[in-house]
Amino acid sequence: MILALSIILIMGCSNSDANIGTEDLNSEFPPTMTGLIIINGIEHQMEEGGYHWERKKGLETEVVATDHASPYQIADHMKPISVNPNETVEIKIEENPTITVYLWNENGREKEIEQDANQIIVPSGKGKYIYEALAEWANGTVSYTFVIDIQADTKR
């Protein structure tokens, strides 16, 4: 009797240990994370670009990655959001990843943009600005693009 109970106890412990560090294999993979920017209380969807996700699957690691157009190329088919100079843009992405924001030009990433609590301040100069919000979670990275159009006398 003691031997039978010991075997059942060991098997029960073995099954629970097998799932440590493994994501729910029935969940959506790769996950879809919604990315928004909020300007003056109005939400605008960001365009998702390339991504890289990993998850444990037993003893193996499953990896899904895409090679997508650059934010500069994505911006070609996006409608810019008209804003006033020095406007605040809040970036919201599901499950609170670490976010790094970059300004883009035709040659690639121009520079990293300073942010405070996932908020940036757009420039004071008139023009079209292409931004990439690079979101990083423990098991994945997603690039999001948004385009801002600053006009001297913006009308909404």
C-alpha positions as CSV (number, residue, x, y, z in Angstrom):
1,M,0.0,0.0,0.0
2,I,2.8,2.4,0.9
3,L,4.6,1.5,-2.4
4,A,1.5,2.3,-4.4
5,L,0.9,5.6,-2.7
6,S,4.6,6.6,-3.2
7,I,4.3,5.8,-7.0
8,I,1.2,7.9,-7.3
9,L,2.7,10.8,-5.4
10,I,5.9,10.7,-7.5
11,M,3.9,10.6,-10.8
12,G,1.7,13.5,-9.6
13,C,4.8,15.6,-8.8
14,S,6.4,14.7,-12.1
15,N,3.5,15.9,-14.2
16,S,3.3,19.3,-12.4
17,D,7.0,19.8,-12.8
18,A,6.8,19.2,-16.6
19,N,4.8,22.4,-17.0
20,I,7.2,24.7,-15.1
21,G,8.4,27.4,-17.5
22,T,6.0,26.3,-20.3
23,E,3.3,28.5,-21.6
24,D,-0.2,27.3,-22.1
25,L,0.2,25.4,-25.3
26,N,-3.5,25.9,-26.1
27,S,-3.2,29.7,-26.1
28,E,-2.9,31.7,-29.3
29,F,0.7,31.7,-30.6
30,P,2.0,34.0,-31.6
31,P,-0.1,36.2,-29.4
32,T,-1.9,39.3,-30.9
33,M,-1.1,42.4,-28.8
34,T,-3.1,45.6,-29.6
35,G,-1.1,48.8,-29.8
36,L,-2.7,52.2,-29.5
37,I,-1.7,55.8,-29.2
38,I,-3.9,58.3,-27.4
39,I,-3.9,62.0,-28.4
40,N,-6.3,64.3,-26.6
41,G,-8.3,61.4,-25.4
42,I,-8.7,59.9,-28.9
43,E,-7.4,56.4,-29.6
44,H,-5.6,55.6,-32.8
45,Q,-4.5,52.1,-33.8
46,M,-0.8,51.6,-34.6
47,E,0.3,49.5,-37.5
48,E,2.0,46.2,-36.5
49,G,5.2,45.4,-38.2
50,G,7.8,42.7,-37.6
51,Y,7.7,40.5,-34.6
52,H,9.6,37.7,-32.8
53,W,8.0,35.3,-30.3
54,E,9.3,32.3,-28.4
55,R,7.6,29.7,-26.1
56,K,8.7,26.5,-24.5
57,K,7.0,23.4,-25.9
58,G,8.1,20.5,-23.7
59,L,11.9,20.4,-23.9
60,E,11.9,22.4,-27.2
61,T,11.5,26.1,-27.9
62,E,9.0,27.2,-30.5
63,V,10.0,30.4,-32.4
64,V,7.9,32.5,-34.8
65,A,9.4,35.6,-36.4
66,T,8.5,37.8,-39.4
67,D,10.5,39.9,-41.7
68,H,8.2,42.8,-42.3
69,A,8.6,46.2,-44.1
70,S,10.4,48.9,-42.2
71,P,8.4,51.6,-40.4
72,Y,9.4,54.0,-43.1
73,Q,7.9,51.7,-45.8
74,I,4.8,51.0,-43.7
75,A,4.2,54.7,-43.3
76,D,3.7,55.0,-47.1
77,H,0.3,53.5,-46.8
78,M,-0.8,55.0,-43.5
79,K,-2.9,58.1,-43.0
80,P,-0.9,60.6,-40.8
81,I,-2.6,61.8,-37.6
82,S,-2.8,65.6,-37.5
83,V,-1.6,67.1,-34.2
84,N,-0.5,70.4,-32.9
85,P,3.1,71.2,-32.2
86,N,4.4,69.9,-28.8
87,E,1.4,67.6,-28.3
88,T,1.6,64.7,-25.9
89,V,1.2,61.2,-27.3
90,E,0.5,58.3,-25.0
91,I,1.5,54.8,-26.1
92,K,-0.6,51.9,-24.8
93,I,0.2,48.3,-25.7
94,E,-1.4,45.2,-24.1
95,E,0.3,43.6,-21.1
96,N,2.6,46.6,-20.4
97,P,5.8,45.7,-22.3
98,T,9.0,47.7,-22.2
99,I,8.6,50.3,-25.0
100,T,11.4,52.1,-26.9
101,V,10.4,54.8,-29.3
102,Y,12.4,55.7,-32.4
103,L,12.0,58.4,-35.1
104,W,12.5,57.1,-38.6
105,N,13.6,58.7,-41.9
106,E,14.4,57.2,-45.4
107,N,17.8,56.0,-44.1
108,G,16.4,54.0,-41.1
109,R,16.2,54.8,-37.4
110,E,17.1,58.4,-37.0
111,K,17.2,58.5,-33.2
112,E,15.7,57.2,-30.0
113,I,12.9,59.5,-28.6
114,E,12.9,60.4,-24.9
115,Q,9.7,59.3,-23.1
116,D,8.2,59.5,-19.7
117,A,5.7,56.8,-18.6
118,N,5.1,55.7,-22.2
119,Q,4.4,59.3,-23.3
120,I,6.3,61.3,-25.9
121,I,6.1,65.0,-26.9
122,V,6.0,65.6,-30.6
123,P,8.3,68.2,-32.1
124,S,7.3,71.9,-32.6
125,G,8.4,71.9,-36.3
126,K,5.9,71.5,-39.1
127,G,6.1,68.2,-41.0
128,K,5.4,64.5,-41.2
129,Y,7.1,62.3,-38.5
130,I,7.3,58.5,-38.6
131,Y,7.6,56.7,-35.2
132,E,8.3,53.2,-34.3
133,A,7.3,51.9,-30.9
134,L,9.3,48.8,-30.2
135,A,7.6,46.7,-27.5
136,E,9.5,44.0,-25.6
137,W,8.0,41.3,-23.4
138,A,9.8,38.5,-21.7
139,N,9.1,36.1,-24.6
140,G,8.7,38.4,-27.6
141,T,9.2,41.7,-29.5
142,V,6.8,43.6,-31.8
143,S,7.4,46.7,-33.8
144,Y,4.5,49.2,-34.2
145,T,4.4,52.2,-36.5
146,F,2.5,55.5,-36.3
147,V,2.7,58.7,-38.4
148,I,2.2,62.2,-37.1
149,D,1.6,65.3,-39.2
150,I,2.3,68.6,-37.5
151,Q,0.9,71.7,-39.2
152,A,1.4,75.3,-38.1
153,D,-2.4,75.8,-37.7
154,T,-3.7,72.2,-37.2
155,K,-7.5,72.0,-37.6
156,R,-9.4,68.9,-36.5
